[in-house]
Structures are given as structure tokens and as C-alpha cells.
Amino acid sequence: MACLISCNKISKLQAEIANINTDIKVERYDSLFATSSVKDLPVLKENYPFMFSKQFDDHFWEAKLKDTLQQQLYKEVKLAFNDFKTTEKEIENLFNHLKYYIPNFKVPRVITTTSYVDYRNRILVTDTLALISTDTYLGSNHEFYISIPKYIRASLIKEQLVVDLATKYAEKYIFQTRNKNLLDEMIYYGKQLYFKDLVLPFKTEAQRIGYTQKQLDWAVANENYIWRYFVERELLFSTDAKLPGRFINLAPFSKFQLEGIDTESPGRIGQYIGWQIVKAYMKQNDTELEDMLNKSAEEIFNNSKFKPRK
């Protein structure tokens, strides 16, 4: 009976969110630019002035139109995103959820572009724009990505696009003071991941954190051990500058400095634990999402009653 009531509540919530219907239309600037000629530039510049840096004159943009690498990028983007409808629907679904949980969220113009595979800056979000570099989502084994480390390439897939977009909005809405210790870092990313739990219910937990299912299963199975490791070595409140590199930042694995454990573990394990702490806090406290995003790491931790799975 409890499950039936819970499922009915979830179905009702999802129906309410779907009725928001932000009804977006992604503007395929990547396609527009690639199929334009020199005579089309004035119209492009008028419609997309923010895409044309004033530090470059028309000769620069004319040369870019004819650039063979630019043409090859578009060819590969066209192959990967020949039908953008599924991705567009996911973005609309994300925006519907954002509008529900963040009422003052204003739907931006969503514009696709290419960036010569600048995978470190895949998506840019402002109050009015969401710029997405489609050439950074061509597939983890794409020839353009051969020189990129494998653990980074794993996320350069179109299924991750909407997750990265949600991350950018999480960053926008989370109150962030200067992180002082490992726990601050853990809770900050825990907030991000909980945010994505709510706005991306159509993605799996593994997709939201950017793990394979095997990596997520390892984290779940070893949650108690990881927590004891942090507590027994007094790492939570440590200000050691090396700790984010070991447990928070993007990496092929987490660095426990224990033989056999490191290479089995996924990177960013501190983010995973922070996620569980924030989940515990939200379960224990009647707090709205926006309020939680503005609470300090200390307050969330102290009121979470967090206990790792055994």
C-alpha cells in the first residue's frame, strides 16, 4: 500500500511538471554557420551578435567558413546529431523540472555551436542563453578525441549533454563560499548531484554522476568502508590542498593510497559520499530545494544524521 501511495504521488508530480510545457526550440547555429556562404554573414551577425567577437574582422569569419577542420567538425556533428529531437525533448524535460523547482527560472535561448572540441567548456549558461558545443558529444571513441584521456572521453557522448546542462544550472543556483576543507567540497558536489536527482529523474543515478553502472555499484558496495577511511584518518575537516585531487576532482580513480583499492575505485568518490549526505539531510528535514542549496556544508552535515550503507 505504501508503495502504491508513493508511486501515485510521483506520477502526479511528473504529470504536473509535464504540464508546465516550456516548449523549447533548439537553434542549430552549428548547422546554420556550416551551411552559410560569405553573403550570409551579415544576417548571421544580426541574429547571433554574441557569436561574433568584435576582436575579429569579417576576413576572420570568412576564412572560418572555408576552414577544412570546421567543415569536418560539422560533418561529424551532422552524423552524430542527424535527428536532434530526442536531445531537444530531454532539454525541454529538464527545463520543465527547473521551472517547477526554481519558479523564477527563465527559459533561455538554446543554441548549438562548435568549439574545435573544447571539451573543458562544453556548455555556457547565462540568464538568457545556453550555448552547447555539439562537437564535444560525438562519442567516447570518436577519432577527434584520441589524444584525450580515456576517463574524460567517457563523458563525451550525447546522452551526457543534458546532464552537463543540468550541472551548469546547479552551479548557478548553489550558494558557494570558499571551500575550506574536504567536507565543504563533498557537500558542494552533493548539492549538485541532489539537484540533478530532482531535475533529471529520466536519467539514471549513474548518468547523473557520470559513472558507469559498475563504478556506481562499487561506490554503493564500499560506502561504509569509504566513510570509515575518511573519519579514521580525520580527513573531513582537513584543509590539505591535495585532498580534492585525490577524492573530488575528475580522475581515472580515487587515491586512497592503498594497493588494490585505488585502481578499482571510480574517481570523485568524495562527490559520491557528499551526495549521500545531502540525500540523508533532505530525508531528515522538511526543506525546499532552493533553501537547501543555500545552506552551509556544516549545517547540512550536522543535521543529516548520515549513516553509510553497510
MOBEL-V660232 format. One record per backbone hydrogen bond with DSSP energy under -0.5 kcal/mol. CO is the residue of the C=O (numbers start at 1). NH is the residue of the N-H. E is the energy in kcal/mol with one decimal. If there is no record, write none. Layout:
# MOBEL-V660232
co:CO nh:NH e:E
co:CO nh:NH e:E
This chain:
# MOBEL-V660232
co:1 nh:5 e:-2.4
co:2 nh:6 e:-2.5
co:3 nh:7 e:-2.9
co:4 nh:8 e:-2.2
co:5 nh:9 e:-2.0
co:6 nh:10 e:-2.1
co:7 nh:11 e:-2.5
co:8 nh:12 e:-2.3
co:9 nh:13 e:-2.3
co:10 nh:14 e:-2.7
co:11 nh:15 e:-2.1
co:12 nh:16 e:-2.1
co:13 nh:17 e:-2.4
co:14 nh:18 e:-2.5
co:15 nh:19 e:-1.6
co:17 nh:20 e:-1.4
co:17 nh:21 e:-0.6
co:18 nh:21 e:-0.8
co:26 nh:28 e:-0.7
co:27 nh:29 e:-2.0
co:27 nh:112 e:-2.5
co:28 nh:32 e:-2.3
co:29 nh:33 e:-3.0
co:30 nh:34 e:-1.7
co:31 nh:35 e:-1.8
co:33 nh:36 e:-1.4
co:37 nh:40 e:-1.5
co:37 nh:41 e:-0.5
co:38 nh:41 e:-1.2
co:40 nh:43 e:-0.5
co:40 nh:44 e:-2.0
co:41 nh:45 e:-2.9
co:42 nh:46 e:-1.6
co:43 nh:47 e:-2.3
co:44 nh:48 e:-2.6
co:48 nh:51 e:-1.9
co:49 nh:52 e:-1.5
co:51 nh:53 e:-0.6
co:53 nh:56 e:-1.6
co:57 nh:60 e:-1.0
co:57 nh:61 e:-1.2
co:58 nh:62 e:-2.6
co:59 nh:63 e:-2.1
co:60 nh:64 e:-2.0
co:61 nh:65 e:-2.0
co:62 nh:66 e:-1.0
co:63 nh:67 e:-0.7
co:64 nh:67 e:-0.7
co:67 nh:71 e:-2.1
co:68 nh:72 e:-2.2
co:69 nh:73 e:-2.8
co:70 nh:74 e:-2.1
co:71 nh:75 e:-1.9
co:72 nh:76 e:-2.1
co:73 nh:77 e:-2.5
co:74 nh:78 e:-2.8
co:75 nh:79 e:-1.5
co:76 nh:80 e:-2.2
co:77 nh:81 e:-3.1
co:79 nh:82 e:-0.7
co:82 nh:84 e:-0.5
co:84 nh:88 e:-2.8
co:85 nh:89 e:-2.4
co:86 nh:90 e:-1.9
co:87 nh:91 e:-2.3
co:88 nh:92 e:-2.4
co:89 nh:93 e:-2.4
co:90 nh:94 e:-2.5
co:91 nh:95 e:-2.6
co:92 nh:96 e:-2.3
co:93 nh:97 e:-1.9
co:94 nh:98 e:-2.6
co:95 nh:99 e:-2.5
co:96 nh:100 e:-1.5
co:97 nh:101 e:-2.5
co:98 nh:102 e:-3.1
co:102 nh:105 e:-2.8
co:105 nh:107 e:-0.5
co:109 nh:111 e:-0.6
co:109 nh:130 e:-2.3
co:110 nh:27 e:-3.3
co:111 nh:132 e:-2.7
co:112 nh:30 e:-1.0
co:113 nh:134 e:-2.0
co:113 nh:135 e:-0.6
co:117 nh:119 e:-1.8
co:118 nh:121 e:-1.7
co:119 nh:122 e:-0.6
co:122 nh:133 e:-2.8
co:124 nh:131 e:-3.0
co:128 nh:109 e:-2.8
co:129 nh:126 e:-2.8
co:130 nh:111 e:-2.7
co:130 nh:132 e:-0.5
co:131 nh:124 e:-2.4
co:132 nh:113 e:-2.8
co:132 nh:134 e:-1.1
co:133 nh:136 e:-1.7
co:134 nh:137 e:-1.5
co:139 nh:142 e:-2.2
co:142 nh:145 e:-2.0
co:143 nh:146 e:-1.2
co:145 nh:148 e:-1.9
co:149 nh:152 e:-1.2
co:149 nh:153 e:-2.5
co:150 nh:154 e:-1.7
co:152 nh:155 e:-1.7
co:153 nh:156 e:-2.0
co:155 nh:157 e:-1.5
co:156 nh:139 e:-2.6
co:157 nh:160 e:-1.8
co:158 nh:161 e:-1.0
co:160 nh:164 e:-2.5
co:161 nh:165 e:-2.0
co:162 nh:166 e:-2.2
co:163 nh:167 e:-2.1
co:164 nh:168 e:-1.8
co:165 nh:169 e:-1.5
co:166 nh:170 e:-2.3
co:167 nh:171 e:-2.5
co:168 nh:172 e:-1.3
co:169 nh:173 e:-1.6
co:170 nh:174 e:-1.6
co:181 nh:185 e:-1.6
co:182 nh:186 e:-2.6
co:183 nh:187 e:-2.8
co:184 nh:188 e:-2.1
co:185 nh:189 e:-2.1
co:186 nh:190 e:-2.0
co:187 nh:191 e:-2.5
co:188 nh:192 e:-1.7
co:189 nh:193 e:-2.3
co:190 nh:194 e:-2.4
co:191 nh:195 e:-2.6
co:192 nh:196 e:-2.0
co:193 nh:197 e:-1.7
co:194 nh:198 e:-1.6
co:195 nh:199 e:-2.2
co:196 nh:200 e:-1.9
co:198 nh:201 e:-0.5
co:200 nh:203 e:-2.0
co:204 nh:208 e:-2.1
co:205 nh:209 e:-1.7
co:206 nh:210 e:-1.1
co:206 nh:211 e:-2.7
co:212 nh:216 e:-2.2
co:213 nh:217 e:-2.6
co:214 nh:218 e:-1.9
co:215 nh:219 e:-2.1
co:216 nh:220 e:-2.5
co:217 nh:221 e:-2.6
co:218 nh:222 e:-1.8
co:220 nh:223 e:-1.1
co:222 nh:226 e:-2.8
co:223 nh:227 e:-2.3
co:224 nh:228 e:-2.3
co:225 nh:229 e:-2.3
co:226 nh:230 e:-2.1
co:227 nh:231 e:-2.5
co:228 nh:232 e:-3.1
co:229 nh:233 e:-1.4
co:230 nh:235 e:-2.8
co:230 nh:236 e:-0.6
co:231 nh:234 e:-1.5
co:235 nh:182 e:-0.6
co:235 nh:238 e:-1.4
co:236 nh:183 e:-2.8
co:238 nh:182 e:-1.5
co:240 nh:243 e:-1.6
co:242 nh:246 e:-1.2
co:243 nh:247 e:-2.6
co:244 nh:248 e:-2.4
co:244 nh:249 e:-3.0
co:246 nh:255 e:-2.0
co:247 nh:270 e:-2.9
co:247 nh:271 e:-0.7
co:249 nh:268 e:-0.7
co:251 nh:267 e:-0.5
co:254 nh:256 e:-0.9
co:258 nh:261 e:-1.2
co:258 nh:262 e:-1.7
co:261 nh:264 e:-0.8
co:261 nh:265 e:-1.7
co:262 nh:265 e:-0.6
co:266 nh:254 e:-0.6
co:268 nh:271 e:-0.8
co:268 nh:272 e:-1.4
co:269 nh:273 e:-2.1
co:270 nh:274 e:-2.3
co:271 nh:275 e:-2.1
co:272 nh:276 e:-1.7
co:273 nh:277 e:-2.0
co:274 nh:278 e:-2.3
co:275 nh:279 e:-2.4
co:276 nh:280 e:-2.2
co:277 nh:281 e:-2.4
co:278 nh:282 e:-2.5
co:279 nh:283 e:-1.8
co:280 nh:284 e:-1.8
co:281 nh:285 e:-1.6
co:285 nh:287 e:-1.6
co:288 nh:292 e:-2.4
co:289 nh:293 e:-2.4
co:290 nh:294 e:-0.7
co:291 nh:294 e:-0.9
co:292 nh:295 e:-1.6
co:293 nh:175 e:-1.8
co:296 nh:300 e:-2.2
co:297 nh:301 e:-2.7
co:298 nh:302 e:-2.7
co:299 nh:303 e:-1.4
co:301 nh:304 e:-1.3
co:301 nh:305 e:-0.6
co:309 nh:224 e:-0.8
